[in-house]
Amino acid sequence: MRKRPLSPKERECLYWVALGKTSEEISHILGLSPHTVNFHIRNCFIKLNVSSRPAAIAKALAHSLLALPESSPVVSRRS
């Protein structure tokens, strides 16, 4: 894994991805464009050295880079 930490916005986007939100849904939640959301998610892929959303979520959770509410199941959905 790269030494650069995830930025707060990257963590926020990855959090919503882990809750099953699409890029479009995340853009509405965060007030960003879908393009910007995808930019942050791609940066997560690079920093975590992964190539998919589920892999990014798993690695972030394994390295304590992402915290989810205990009552929220992790759901993967393509966007």
C-alpha positions as a printed Julia matrix, in Angstrom:
79×3 Matrix{Float64}:
   0.0    0.0     0.0
   1.24   3.49   -0.78
   2.44   5.68    2.05
   0.2    8.62    1.08
  -2.87   8.54    3.3
  -6.36   8.85    1.9
  -7.6   12.42    1.94
 -10.71  13.24    3.97
 -12.75  13.55    0.75
 -11.43  10.22   -0.57
 -12.4    8.55    2.72
 -15.81  10.17    2.56
 -16.44   8.94   -0.99
 -15.21   5.45   -0.1
 -17.47   5.43    2.95
 -20.53   6.03    0.77
 -19.33   3.45   -1.78
 -19.13   0.94    1.08
 -22.74   1.74    1.95
 -23.76   0.82   -1.6
 -24.15   4.28   -3.08
 -23.44   4.97   -6.75
 -21.24   7.81   -7.91
 -24.36   9.74   -8.88
 -25.89   9.25   -5.43
 -22.63  10.23   -3.72
 -22.41  13.36   -5.86
 -25.83  14.47   -4.61
 -24.98  13.65   -0.99
 -21.66  15.52   -1.04
 -22.6   18.3    -3.45
 -19.92  17.27   -5.96
 -20.09  16.33   -9.61
 -20.09  12.58  -10.43
 -16.79  13.2   -12.23
 -15.22  14.55   -9.03
 -16.55  11.61   -7.02
 -15.04   9.18   -9.53
 -11.76  11.13   -9.37
 -11.62  10.63   -5.59
 -12.52   6.95   -5.9
  -9.81   6.41   -8.55
  -7.31   8.07   -6.21
  -8.35   5.57   -3.54
  -7.65   2.73   -6.0
  -4.18   4.11   -6.69
  -3.29   4.72   -3.05
  -4.65   1.33   -1.95
  -3.18  -0.48   -4.98
  -6.5   -2.07   -5.97
  -8.62  -2.1    -9.1
 -12.2   -2.38   -7.88
 -14.59  -0.82   -5.41
 -15.02  -4.0    -3.35
 -11.24  -4.42   -3.13
 -10.82  -0.79   -2.06
 -13.44  -1.21    0.66
 -11.88  -4.46    1.9
  -8.36  -3.03    2.0
  -9.46   0.21    3.66
 -11.34  -1.76    6.32
  -8.4   -4.13    6.84
  -6.03  -1.2     7.39
  -8.48   0.75    9.59
  -8.76   3.51    7.0
 -12.52   3.24    6.87
 -15.03   2.89    9.67
 -18.63   1.88    9.09
 -21.56   2.02   11.49
 -22.06  -1.44   12.99
 -25.69  -1.53   11.86
 -24.77  -0.88    8.22
 -24.02  -3.9     6.05
 -21.34  -3.39    3.43
 -22.98  -3.55    0.03
 -21.26  -3.44   -3.33
 -23.03  -1.98   -6.34
 -21.61  -0.88   -9.67
 -22.0    2.67  -10.86
